[in-house]
Amino acid sequence: VYKRQDMRYAYIIYDLQRESHLEVIYRFLRQHGVEPCGRFGRWEYLNMDRTIESGLATADLLNSEPA
């Protein structure tokens, strides 16, 4: 099951607080059963091949977790 959402203003912005903010965001998402992946899910400027790699790595992670 997945949900797609279009975001009008979702360009990735890097700043000095980025790492600490990402820790908070990732923790929140994982507490709610969401594993961030891809360009917008990980808040990273990824090109197409790195986006696909991110999705594959996330799929491997989720498939390796006990049910």
Secondary structure, 3 states (H helix, E strand, C coil): CCCCCCCCCCCCCCCCCHHHHHHHHHHHHHHCCCCCCHHHHCCCCCCHHHHHHHHHHHHHHHHHCCC
